[in-house]
Amino acid sequence: MKIKKMICGMVAALAAGPAFGAITYEDVTRIDQGAAAYYNFNEASGTTAADAVGSNDGAYGAGVTVNQSTAPRPLTYRGFTSTNTSALLDASSSSSRVTVPTAVNMSSAAGSVSMWVNTSALQLSDTDAVGLFYGTDEGGGDGFGGQNELHLGIQPTGELRLFARGATNVNVQTAGDANLDDGAWHHVAATWNQGSGQINLYVDGNNVASGSGAFNNFNFSDEVRLGELGSGGNHLNRQYGGYMDEVAVYNTDLTSQQVTDQYHAAVYHYDTTDFVYTAANNTSDRIVGEGEVFMSRSDDGANGWRIVPDESAGAGTLTNARGTYVQSLPDNGSPGTPNGAPSIEYKIQIDTPGVYQLYTRWDGNATTSGTAGSSDSLFVDIVEIKGVGTDWYEMTLGASLDGNFATNSWDGTGEAEVNVAGAAGNPITFNFTSAGEYTLRYSQREDAAAVDAWVLQPEVLAAPTGVGPTVSGLQLEVEAEHYTRRGDNGSGQSWQLVDADAGTGNLGDGEVIGDGGKFANAQNGHYMQVLDDNNNIYNTTATVDDGPYLDFDITAPMSGFYQLSVRFDGFSGDSDSLYARILGLEDGLGGDIADWYRFVENGDASFGGWLNMGAVESTDAGGGETLAGWRLVAGQSYTLRFQPREDGVSLDAFRLTLVIPEPASAVSMLGLLAVGAARRRRR
């Protein structure tokens, strides 16, 4: 029985799990797309800009400062490490440049350059343009002389510009709404092809400008520079000022899809901050969260929330926690504010409107005064509910503030909008007038208050007791167009973006029109479709991984069983079916782990709802479906991959929901799986 196989596999793997590393931005840009040279600017010191591809090391000028912590980093740019560094170029220096060896063999015949830049209006130094990339076959140029030149730069008003010398020069620049001088990181790219006369500009993965013309064919045999337009004339007035990182150069003109994929590889990696607490495990609308599994936190410069003991030993010793917990540290008596830092936030999904009561398993240790008291206190609010009813509550425990989470295990009381040392014991309730996503926020009032867990439930339900219920459904929902990477895998097909709002037969802002017209009911007006819909068939165990793939990198916030639900369809019945797998979570056919699931829909070209039933390791057209999912380990990165079984399948979105947190028994897993099969989450 397939479900038994899945359950046994999870139970056997409770103690340990494999570690799978996510593919980085550099992997896609440098390796997959075949860069001629790649400069990640990760040097701690020195004058050499190492080429990560081969031996074409660049040279930093004296006006370049390396090892800058202002760089694309998580959380915003998750395709990079938390220690990624950039280079800072000084526009006022006569030697602010990175020189690239001409041995990279670039030319105007066909090529591309991509990079990350961060600048502001104060750092743009010239009334013409400042240089990001420059190539020529003769010296003495400054970007706008008579030499053969091709260069990418930024206009004084912040627009991106690409110039190619020719009998009639080819110029193209972005519109005013794509300005780069805003002090934020932007991915920029330019591609050119002298044979077709086509040049393209991209900002943050989008093709923002294109042009064509008869520009000259020349090698970049004299100079290739970053941050400067040439070496003669007015070049010193046209030097870039700002941060630069991750420069890739190519001897081919990248496609629009390849440039888009670069940006996706930097941005679309999913972790705890993208998950939402839901009531998916039960029918009572109770939402349960762990203190240490939060979506965001903010410090006030002196105090902040830390995971104990993973990030800090904590202040004092708090006992009887459900596991790890979060504590506002240091325990120094600094007061916080009801709606501000230091705070910690949890995203929640309310499915049924109504009045909900909050219960918190929390405590403090009052080490500042040496005795238990009310100084270790909290504020709590729902960020989106203001001006109607109670904006926030203050929570105090008084004499039961003893460093023991079990003494007053679930506190559901506080005082509305009163900031005093001892708050009254009124129920903490919030009126959710509509379904949707909200933010539960705890803020420090004073000293080292700690949160172990919380429960938000309809006020009519009985208060939790003891250690309380297990975490409800932590859920990640992702639109298919926000993939991490994609590939055609040599199959001749590929996943492509379709704009469902463009109207039948129109491209809109999609990459293709789509097969047979538009699919109906796309959630956010876009979806991904495998095209061509040409009867490519991957319906044997030997070919199940041969189709084009769409990947999503995910880091699990907690250990447990995660259920997969997909919103997809096809155009010609059951043949247009879908495979889903977790790369590396495989143990061969017939093993304890589902190496893949096969999903089948009705093929009516309409995204009608969520499907969470798939057949384990099946390649046929239908039958044998069970709940689809895998056991994932907290903090480990995984790649969820979708591939077609046959023809032009389309994917609108997917959900990955924690339905069985660990520890759990095989019996409880079977019970929860039965509940999950019977209940579809409401929106």
N, C-alpha and C positions, 0 to 999 in steps of 0.2 A: 504494500500500500504506500503510495507516494508520500502522503502526509506523515506517515509513521517514519519513513526514511528521513524526512526533513527534521522532524522532532528529535529523533535519536542522534542525528548529526549535531544538532545544537547542544544537546545535553552533554555529549561526549567532548565538545569543544569549550565548555564553560570556563575551564581553568586558563586557557591561553588561546591566542589567535595570531594569525600571520600579520606581519607589517607590510603594507604596500605603499610605496612612495608615489606621490602624485607627479605627473609630468609637468615640468616648469615652462615658463615663457621661453627661456633659452633653448630648451629641447625642441620646441616647435620652430622657433625662428632660425636657430643656427643649424640644427641637425635635419629636421624634417623638410625644411624649405631650402636647404643647401646653400647657405651663405658663403660667399667667397672669403669674407673675413667678418669677425664678430668681436666687438670691444665692449666688455661688460663694466669697465671702469671700477673694478673691485680692488685695485691696488691700494695698499695702506700708505705707500710713500714711493718716491722715486720719479723718474721721468719716462718710464716705459709703459705704454698702454698695450697690454698683452693681447694678442690675437688668439681667441679661444678655438679658432678653426685650424690654423696652421702656423706658419712662420712669419707672417706679415705683421709683426709688431709695429705699433705706432709710437709716436714720440710726443709727450706733453711739453708744451711751451712753458716758460717760466710764469706766465700769467694764469696758469691752470692750477687749481688746488684740488687734490684728490682726497679720497676717503671722507666724503661728505655724507652725513647721516640723513640729510634731506634727499630722499630717494624713493622710488616706487617700492613700497613695502606693504605687507599686510597691515590692517585688515582690508584696506581698499584694493590693494594690488596683490592678490594672493598667489600669483604665479611667480613671486619672488620670495626670497628668504627675508627674515626679520633683521638680518645683518647686511642686506644689500646696500651698496654705497654708490654714489655718483661723483661726477667731476663738476667743479664750479669754475666757469670761465668769466674772467674780468674784462669787460668791454673797454676799460680805460687803459689796459696794458697793451703794449706793442707786441707782446709775445703770447697772447692768449689764443692758442690754437692747439689742435691735435693733428699732427702730420701723419698721413697714412702712406705707406710705401706704394709706389706706382706698380709694384709687382703684383698687386691684386688684379691687374689686367682689366680694369674697367674701361668702358667706352660709351659713346653715345648711341652705338648700334642697338643695344638693349641693356637695360640695367634697372636697379632699384636701390633705394636706401630707406631704412626705417630707423627710428630712434625715439627716445622719450625726452621731452624738454619741459622745463619749468622756468618761466621768466615773468617779468612785470614790465609795465610801461617805463619805469625809471631805469631799466637796464638796457633798453633799446637805444642805440647811440647815434643813428644816422637818419637823415631825411629820405634816403633811397631805400635801403634794405640792409639787414644784417644777415650774415652767412651761417647756415647750419652745415651745408655740404657744398664742396666746390671741386670740379674736375676740369682739366685743360690739357692740351698738348703743346702749349707754348707759354713761357713765363711772362711776367710783367702785367698780367691782367688784374682787374679789380672788380670784375663782375659785369661791367657795362662798357667795356672798351671794344676794340675790334678783334680780339682774340677768339679762337674757338673755345667756348666756355659752356659748361652746363652747371647750374647751381640751384640749390634749394635754400630759401631764406625766409625771413619774417619782415613784413612791411612795418613802417613806424606805427601804423594803426593796428598792428597785431595780426594781419592776415598772412597766411602761408602763401608763398610764391615759388613757382618753378620756372626757370628760364633756360632756353636752349638756343645757342647761336645758329643762325642760318641765313640764307639769302633773304628770307623774311623771318626775322627772329620769332620764336615761338614762346609766348608768355602765357602763363595761366596762374591765377591766384584765387583764393577762396573768397567767399562772400563775407560781408561784415559780421554775420552771426557766428562765424567760426574763429573768432579772435583767440590768439594764443598768449596774450600779455596779461593774463588774469592771476598770475602767481600760483597756478595749479599745474599738476602734471598732465601732460597730453602725449598721446602716442601719435606721431606724425610719420607719413611715408610718402614717397614719390616714386613713380615708375615711368619709364620712357622706352620707346621703340622707334628708331629712326626709319626703319623700313615702312612702317605703317604711318609714321608721323604722329603717333598718339602719345600724349603725356597725361598723367593722372596724379591727383593729390588726394590724400586721405588724412583725416583727423579723427582719432579715437575710433578707428575701424570703419568709418564711413567715407565713401567716395564723394568728396565735397566739391571737386572741380575737375574738369577735363578739358583738353584742347588738342588741336592737331595742326600740323603745318610741315613745311619742308625744311627741317633743320639739318645741319651738317653732320657728316659721319666722321668722327675723330676719336682717337684713343686718349685716355687720360694718362699720357705718358710723361708729362712734365710735373704736374702737381695734383695731389688729392688731399684736401684739407677739410677739417671739421672746425666750425666756429669762426671761419674767416673767409671772405671772398677774395681769393688770390693773394698776390704778394707785391703788387705794384699800384701806382696811382693812388686812389682813395681807399685802398683796402683797410687802412688802420681806422677809418671812420665807419667801417662796415663789419666790425667784429661783434659777434654775439656775446651778450652778457646774461648769464643765468646758469641753471643747472642742466646737465646733459647726461644721458645714461643709455646703455644697451643699444649701441650703434651697430647695425647690420648692413653690409653692402653686398650686392648681388650682381652677377653678370647676365642675369635674365630679368625680364619684366614680370614681376609678380602679378598674379591675377587678383581681381577684387576680392575673391573668396579667401585667398591666402593672406591678404592684408587684414581682412576681418578676423581671420583665425588667429593672427598674432595678438590682436587686442583681446579676444576672448580668452586666450591662454593666460593673459595677465590678470584678468578681472574675474572670470566666472569659475571660481572654486568655492565650494559650499562647506560651511562649518556651523558651529553652535549658533553663531550670530544670525544665521538664516533660518533656524528652526523656530517653530511656534508651538507652545503648549496647547493641546486640544483635549476634548473629552472623548477621544476616539476609542478608548478602552471600555467605556461603559455607556449605559443609557440614561444616567441620572444627571448629565451635564456637569459632573464634578471634574474640576481641573486640578491636577496635583503637580507640583514642581519641587525640584531640589534646589537648595540655596546656591550650591556651587555651579549649577548648570544655568548660567545667565546668558542673556543676549548682548548686554553692553554694561559698562560701568564708567563712572567719571570720578576723578579725584579733584580736590580743591587746592592742590599744591602742598598741603600739609597732611591731609588724611585721605585714606582710600580703602576700598574693599579688597580683601585678599583671601584667597582660598587657603584654608588651614587643614592639614599641614603642608600641602603641596607648595605654596608660595611663601608661607610664613609659619613660624612656630606658634603664632597667635599671642594673645596677652592673657596670662593666667592659663588655667587648664579647664576647658569646658568638657563635660562628660556626657555620655549617653547620646552622642550624635548618631544619626542614621548612617553615617559614613564620614566623608569630608563635609565641611561647611564653609560659609564665608563670614568674615569678621571685619568690622570697620576699625582700621589701625592707623597710627598708634593709639594706645589708650592714654591720651594726654589731655582730655578734658575740653578739646576745642569744639565749640558748638557748630552744628550744621544748620541748614535751612529746610523748611518743609517741602520745597519743590526743587531743590538744587543739590549740587555736589557737596560732599561725596555721596553718590547715589549708585544704585544697582538696579538694572531693569530686566524684566521678563516679558516677552511677547506672548499674548494669549489670544485664542480664538473663541469668541462667544458665538455659539450656534443658536441658542434660544434666549431671546431678550427677557429681562426680568431683574429682580433684586437678588443680588448675590452677597453672601457673607464671606469675609476673608478670615481664615485661621492661620496663625503663624507659629511654627515651632522655633522659638528663638530664646535667647538669654544673653546675659552679660556677666562680667566677673568683677566689675567695680574695683579694680586693683589700684586705681588712683587714690581712692579714699581708704582702701584696705578693708572696707566692710560692704556687705550687700546693701544696695540702695537703688534709687531711681535715676541716677545719672546716666547709666547705660541704657539709653532710650532710643526710640525710632520714630520717624515719620513714615507714613505710607500714603500713596495716592494712585489713582488711575490717570495717566497723563492726559488722555483725551477727554476726560469728564471734568469740566470746569464751569463754574457759574450756575450749575443746576444741582441743588442738594449740597452735599459735603464735598469740598475740594480736596481735603486731606485730613488725616487723623494723626494724633500723637499716641504712641504706645509706650506704656511703662509697666513694669512688673512688681515694683515695690519690694516687699520683704521676700518675695520668691525669686528675686534676682540673685541666684547663688551659683552660677556657672554650671548648672545641671539642666540639660534640655528636658529631662523627664519630670522635673518638679511641677511645672505648669506646662504640660506638653503641647497643648494647642490653644494659644491665646487668640480669642476672637473679639477682644474689646479694646477700645481706645476712646479718645475724646476728640470731637469734631473741631478742627481749626483753633485749638487752644494750645499754646506753647508754654507749658508749665512743668515743674519738676515732677508732679504726680498727676497724671491724667485720670479722668473719670473712666469708669468701666462700662461704656456704652458699646453696643454691637457695631463692628466695623462692616458697614454695608455700602454697596454701590449699585445704582440703578442703571443697568445697561438697556437703553431704549431701542437699540437695533443690533442685529447680528453683525459681526465683523471682527477685525483685529484691533486689540487694545494693548496698552503697555502698563504693566504693574510695576510700580517703582517704590523701593525702600530708600530712605535717605537718613543719614546719621543725624541724631539730635545732639548727642554728647557721648563721648568715650567709646568703648569698644564693644558695642552691641554686635551680636552674631545671629545669623539666620541659618537654620538647619534645613528647613523645608516649609512649604506653604500649601494650603488648600483653598481654592476659591470655588464655592458651590452655591446652588440655590438656597436661600435663607431658610426654606422649609425643612432642609435635611438636617439630621442630627450631627452634632459636632464630631469630628474625628477623635479617636482615643488611641492610647498606647503609642506605638511608633508610627501609626497612621497608615493610610493607603499607599500603594506603590504609585510611581509616576504615571500620569496619564499619557496619551499619545503625543510625544514630541514629533512634530511633523514638518517635513521640508516639502514645499511645493515649488516646482521650477518650470518655467516656460521653455519649450523645446528650443526656441531661438537663442536662449542664453546658454548654449553648450560651451564646454571647455575646449573641445577640439573635434574635428571630423576628418574622415579620410575615405577615399574611394577604394583603397586596398587593391587597386589594379583591376577592379571588376568592370569598369566602364560606366558604372552608375555612381551617383553621389547624392548626399543630403543637401538640399538647397532651400533657401528661405523663400516663402511665399507670403505676399501681402494679401490677406483675405479681404481687406477693405477697399482694394483698388478697383473692384468691379470686374466682371467677367471679361477676360481677354486683355486686361491691362496689367502692366508690370508693377506700378506703384513704386514703393521703396523696397520691393523684394528683388531676389536674384533671378527668379524665373516666374512665368505666369502660372505654372502648375499644370498637372495633367487633367484634361477634361474639364477645365474651369476651376472654380474655387470650391474648396470644402466649406461646408456650412458650420456655424457655431464655434469658430475659433475663439478662445477665451479673450485674448488681447489683440485680435486683429492680425496675427501672424502665426505661422506654423512651419514646420520643416517637413519636406517631402522627398522621398527617394525617387529620382528621375535619372534616366528615362524609365517609363513604365513599360519595359520591353520583354517581359517574361523571363528575366534572369531568375533562376531558381536555385535556392540553396536549401534543398529539402532532404539532405542526407547528413549523417553525423560527420562525414568527412568534409562537407562544405558549409557547415553551419556558421563558421567564422570567416567565410570568404566574401561576404557582402560588404558594402560600404558601411562605415560605422559612425555613430554619433556618441561622443563620450562626455561624461559629467564627473568631475573630481569632487569627492565628498569626504569630509572628516566626521566621523561619528561622535556625537556629543556624549552618549552614554552607551554602555554595553547592553546588548539584548537583541531580540529578534525584530527586524525591521520589515514591514510589509510594503510591497511595491504595488502601486496603482498607476495605471496609464490611461491617458486620454488620447486615443488614436483611432485611425480608421484606414480603409483602403477604398479602391474604386471598383473592384470587380469581384466582390464576394470574399469568401474565406481564403482565397489564394493570397490576397494582400495581407499577410500576417507578419508578426513581429517577434524577434528574439530579444531577450534581455538577460544580461549576465553581469556579474562582478568579476572583473579581471583578477586572476590569481586565486579567487575563491573557488577552486575546482579540485576534485579528487578523482576524476575519471568517471566514465559511464557506470551507473549502478552503485556508486559510492554513497557516503552519508550526506554529501552536500549536493544541492541542485546546481550543476554546472551551468545550466541555462534554463529559462522558461520560454515557452512558445505561447504567445497571446493571439487570439483570433477574435475579430469583430465581424459585423454584418456587412461590411463593404458597401455602405450606402453613401459614402463621401460626406458624412456628417459626424462631427464630434459630439456624440450624444450624452456622454457621461463617463464615469470612472470605472475601469475594469481592473479588478484585483485578483482575477483567477487566470492561471496559466498552467500549462502542462509541463511537468518536469522532464527535461532532456528529451523533448519530443520534437520531431521534424515533420509530422504529418499535418493535415489540414484542419484537424479539430478533434476534440475529445481528450479525456483524462485530466481535465483542469482541476487544480486545487489552489489554495491561497499561495500567492507568490511572495517570496521574501528570503532573507538571509540573516544569519547571526553576525553582527558587527561588534567590534571592540572599541571602547571609548578612546578617543585621541588618535586613532589610526586612520590613515587616508586610503580611500578606495576609489576605483574608477568604475562607474556604472556605464555599461555600453549597450546601445541599441543597434540592431541590424535587421534588415528585411529577411523574411523567409522567401518571399516571392513578390516580384513586381513593385509597384510604386506606392508602398505604404507611407502614411503620413503620421506624424507625431505632433500633438498640440502641447502636451504638458505631462508631467509625472509627479507623483507624490511618494515619498518614502517616510513611513510612519513607524515609530517605536511603539509596538503593541505589547511586547513582553520584556520588560526590563529585568535584568538579573539582580539578585539570584532568583531562580524560578525552578520549579519541578516540571517533569514531563506532563504530569496531570494538569497543573495549572496552565501550561502551554496549550494543551489540547482544549481546555475550557475556553481560554481567551481566543484561540483560533476560531472556535465555533461562534463566539460572540462577534468576532470581526467579520466572519462570513455573512452574518445576518444583518449587520448594521453598516450602512454607508454613511460617512460623515456628511452632515448637512452644511450648506453654504448659505 
